[in-house]
């Protein structure tokens, strides 16, 4: 007799609805495609089914996970909010943890990293940009330390914090941490510019939303993450910022805040 392979699935319960594996795949496809119709096709859902799922998920945690947008080259689209990306990442981390346990790969070090990642994803802050990653190195100086964080997709971000903060947070090579960057701390520049900023992340403009004085510019980083910058409308004109334009996001290492789960 052949024993069937059991495959338990993560189903997160929210406000009157749930984030099932299929809905998680829909969010992931939406993040990649920027279109509800394209995301629905990618996961084998009907357009109406995808819309119904998104409507349900937008009340999942009391704030929207997906925002529909008008305009753009395709006549409109949709994108995940910061909360949407965090909830999706939380579901993916839980799924990874479950898979390792079922495969008998529950070694202490691996489980500790996954559990810390889950804790990081639960953090709620006002910082517009939040990046969970693994600590590549901690280079300690007389007063301050340089902490280098590897992000998924190959991007890397460096923070300068005090040695006391390193000790209080328990930061060490191979550990997990989350980098927080306010959108107003991000400077945008044309590719190839010479700069003293420790972090220069390359990306492409996904959207530019102008207000009365400032604009919110969203970049798709080369490593796959998204980054939001708040710049003046004058800067938008000077740099010719529009959808599809390549830019560098410059961030001083002293403007990067590091946090860990407690």
N, C-alpha and C positions, 0 to 999 in steps of 0.2 A: 504494500500500500504506500502510495506517495503522499508525503506530508505537504500540505499547502503552505506556501510562504505567506505568513501574516504580515500585513503592512498597516500598522496603526497610523492614523493621520491626525495632525494638529488642527483643532477647530477652536479658535478663540471666540469666546462669548462677549458680546458688547451690549449696548443699549437696544434691546429688542431684536438683535440680529447677531450674526456671527461672521467671522473671517475664516471661510473654509479654504482648503488647499486650492480649489479652482478659482476662488475669488482672489487669493494671493497671487496666483499665476496671471490673473487679469490685471492686477495692479502692476505687476512686474512688466508685463507686455505694454501697458499704458505708459509706464515710465520710459520705456525704450522707444515706443512708436510715436507718442505724442498725439495719438488719435484714438478715439473710442472705437470707431469702426475697424481700424487696423488691429487694435488690441483684441477685439472680439473675434476676428477671423483667426488670429494667432492662437487663441486658446479654444477654438471650436464652439463659441457661444454666438447666439443671435445678437443682433444690434440692440433689440429691445431688452433681451436678457442682460446684456452688459449694462445698459442704462439703469435697469431695475436694481442690479447688484450695486452699482455706484451710488444710487440714491439711498439704498439701505446702509452702505458703508459710510456715507457722509453723516450719519447720526450715530455711528458706531461708538465713538468716544466723546461725543458732544461737540465736535468741531469737524469741518470738512476734511476728508482725506484726498478728495479730487476736486479740482477747479476747472470748469469749462471755460474756454476762451474764444473770443471772436477775432476775425481778422487773420493776418498771416498768409503765407503763400498758398496754403491749402484751404483757405476760407475759414479756418477755425481749428480748434483742437481741444486738448485737455492735458492737464499736468497734475502730478501728485503734489500736495502741499508738503511742507516740512513734517507735519504730523503723519501724513500718509506714508512718507518714506520711512519714518521711524517705526510705525506700526508694521509695515511690510518687513523691515529688517528684523524686528522682534520676532515675527512669525518665522522668518527664515532661520534665525538663530535657534529658536526652539526646535524646529525641524531637524537642524544639523545635530543638536544635542541628542534628540531622540534617536536619530540614525546611528550615532556612535554608540549609544547604549545598547541598541538592539544588535549591533554588529560585534559587541563584546570589546569595543575599543574605549572602555571607560577608565583609562589610566588617569591618575590624579591630576597630572599637569594639564592634560588636554581638557578635562572637565572643568578645571579651575578657570582656564582661559575662556571657555564658552560661557560659564556662569558669570564671569566678570563682564563679558560682552553684553549679556542680557541685562545686567545691572546698569551698564552705561547707557543702553538704549532706553531705560526708564527715566533718565534724567530729563527734567523739563526746565529750560532756561529761556531767556529773552534773546539770546544770540541767534542771529538769522542763519548762520552757517555752523553746522555741527558735524564733525567727522570722527567716527569711531575707528580706531586702528591699533596696530601693534607697535610697541616701542622698539625702534631699531637700535638706538644708542642713547646713553645718558653721559654727556661729557661734562664733568664737574670742574668748576673753577674755584677761585678763592671765595667768591660771594655768590655768584650765579651759576646755573647749570644750563647747558644747551641740550634740550630733549628733542630727538628726531623721531617722528611718528610715521610709520609706513601705512598708507591707506590702500584699500582694495583698488586694483587696476593699475598700480605702479606709481601713483602720485605719492609725494612725500611732503610733510609739513614740519617745520622746525619752530620750537618755542624756547624763549629765554625766560626762565623763572628762577626764583631764589633757591639756594640749597635747602633752606628750611622748608620750602614748599615741596621739594623733591622728597624730603624725608617724611613730611606729614602725609603726603599722598601715597607713599610707598612705591614710587616709580622706579622701575628697573628694566634692564634690557629683556625683551621677550614678554613684558607685561602688556596689559591692555589699558588704554586711556581714550578720552574723547577730547578733541580740539574744538574750541569755541572761538568764533571770529564774528564780531559785529559787522554788518554790511557796510557801515560807514567807515570802517577801518581798511576796507579794500580799495586800492587804487588801481584803475584800469589804464593800460598802456598798449601801444602798438607792438607787435612781435619784433624782437631784435633790439629793443631799447636797452640801454645800459643803466643799471640801477644798483643801489646799495641794499635794497630790500632782500632779506634772507630767503623769502619765499616768492618764487615767480612761477605761477601755475598757468600753463597754456590751456586755452579753451576756445570755444566758438559761441557766439551770441545766439541764444535760443529765443530770447524775448527782451524787449525794451519798453517799459511802461512809464511814460512821462507824466509828471504831476505839474503843479503850479510852478514849483521851483526846482525840485529834484526829480530824478528818474531812478527806477529800479531796474537794474540790468541783470538778467539771468544768463549764466554761462554754463555750457556743457564742457566740463574739463576733459582733457585727453584720456584720463584714467577712468572716466565714466561717471564721476560724481558731478553734482551741480553746485554752483556757487552763485550767491547773490551779492551784488554791490549797489550801494546807493551813491550816485554821482549827480552833479549839477546838470541841468539841461544844456548849459553852455558846453560842458565837457562832451555830452552826447554829440553835439554838432561838430565840435573840433575834431573828435576822433572818428566821426562818421559811423557812429554805432547804429547798427541795424541787424536784423536777423541774418545769420550766416557769416558775419564778419569775425575773423580770428583776432583774439586779444590775449594779453597777459594780465593775470590778476596778481598784483603785488601786495604782499602783506609783511609788515615788519614782524620779526620774531617776538618782539616785546608786546605786540598786540594780540598774540595768540594766548588764550587761557586754556589750561589743561584741567580736566576733572576726571574723577574716577567714582565708581559705585562705592557706597558705604554700607 
